[in-house]
Amino acid sequence: MKLGLSQARTVGFDEEQNTWRHLNHPFVSDVVSLLSIGSGELRQFFGEPSSTPDGLPFLPGTLRSFALWEEHMINAAKGMVSKFGSGSLQTLAAGYERVTGKMLAPMRPRANYYRYPQYYMGNGRSLIADQHELQWPLFSTVLDFELEIGLIISKQVRDCSPEEAQSAIGGLCIINDWSARDTQWDDTRRGTFGGVVKAKTFAGSMSAIVVTSDEVLSQFSKLQGRVRVNGEIWCEGQTAGAMYEPWEMVRYAAMGETLVPGDILATGCLPGCSGLELGRFPKKGDLVQLEIDGIGTLANRIKF
């Protein structure tokens, strides 16, 4: 079931009547708690019709940003060198790949990427809502989008089994991992903590609609998505070929740590669904719309 908030009240989408309705559960009134119930039981609590959800569906807790698709990692590294690298570096990288069939070692994912589902701690409090304007960060000149899926934790877990990890995923949403690419390039080469500090934590976006996991999680490897800028389709991608399953993300994140309801695990960018991979970036005033079939849309205009 699709859930959200409308005028600060929880609502669900009634597919039979093709309309949004208030959810009048006698004990639970927040979206995250409703996610732990499941769509089958929730339908009995449909009330009067409502408007379409708006704003953030809940106040996010921690945000862990993963990188499930090796193809994105490789293409993003190539995009970084193509956009910001010196002419000599670009020549070296192209020549090395042509001769060996491999990328230069500094451009490839590190060894642990192939051992565990790697992530960095993002900034959950920086997530802005669907239809809200994005403030261009003052320290950057190259702003980019990334089409991602957010896994929403609805049950507390720690050092969990695969079954417990799977059960902890209450719903899915769309995440735009806004990225300051010039800052990322500089911090990757010279920063103390790599390229995911200011380049990633200044802002992200979250869809107003979340979907219960019982309706879409089983189809995770078959989802399709796309990005439009000012109405023009810039790119399309799919979730097939992920290095890890969603439950593996949860299990690794909960290794020695406690995940609590409202925490979000972002999948990382779907292959081909960032400007860095296209060599094309949005500008001030542009409307950037992300879409995942079966989940919904997320749109933000970059403030001029």
Phi, psi and omega in degrees: 000143174275133182231161176181193177242137174229115184054044175069012176244144181288139181224155177227156182267122179271101184293327181295321180261357179054048180209157175276141180225149173294145177254115185254062177288137185291338185237339186241131183232357181252154186298315183299316179295323178296327180299331182282350182273319181100151188292326183300314181285328185295331184301333182287350182256012176300137176240220184289156178300153180221176175276171179294143180303150175216163180072185177288137180290337175196166178279112185296149173268235177286155178233116176251127184251116182264185178214081189284339189248113179301324181302318177295316182301316181292312182293326178293321177296318177297320179295322178299313180294320180295323183277319190242344184288155177290164178301321180293322179293318179298318179295317180297313182297316180294318180293319180296317180293323180294320183281318187259342186077011181232163175275158172302142184307316180295345181265351182267154174302145181288168187302320183293342177300330182265001178254321183222157174286097187290148177208164170237158179278117178271201182236093182299330181285350180268357181292130178253162188273163172306137178076358177275152179284145175261126176279122179295128181293135186295336185271002187236153174241349181233104181258144185220161176250160171216125179275115183226165174248137177257128173267125185258122179281129180239357177225139180291132179218152176202133181046056191264162174281166175304320181293318178293322179296315179299317182292336182285344180277105184272331183195174180230149177217180176257137177236135169254112180270081181302140188222132174268098192290323179293322176293321178297317179299316182293315182290329178298321183273326190234353184280155179291323185245024176080197191263024183235035179262257180296333182297338186236336191267356183288330181190151168212170178232152181225137181294152178286339183251135171241154182240133180299142186296332181293348180261340188223340186297324180294343180257016188305321184280001184239011184282149179239145179216169180202163178232130174246141174237119184054037177088348181267130177290117177269326184199159176224151181206176180216163185271355180300147174087016178296146180291331185222156175278157178306318182296331178292327175298312182296315184296320180289317180298328182270006178287105181075006178227158178255124172265137182237159179307133182101347173290149182236135173246111180271139188287339195094168189286133171300140182306131177083001188251043171220153177297329180300322179284338180269339189071032185213129188232147178289162182238172176300136181093347182286147173260118182253119182241125177255148182213136172233120180301133180090347178246305179149209182227164177211121184229136175218138174264136177281121184300133182280000000 
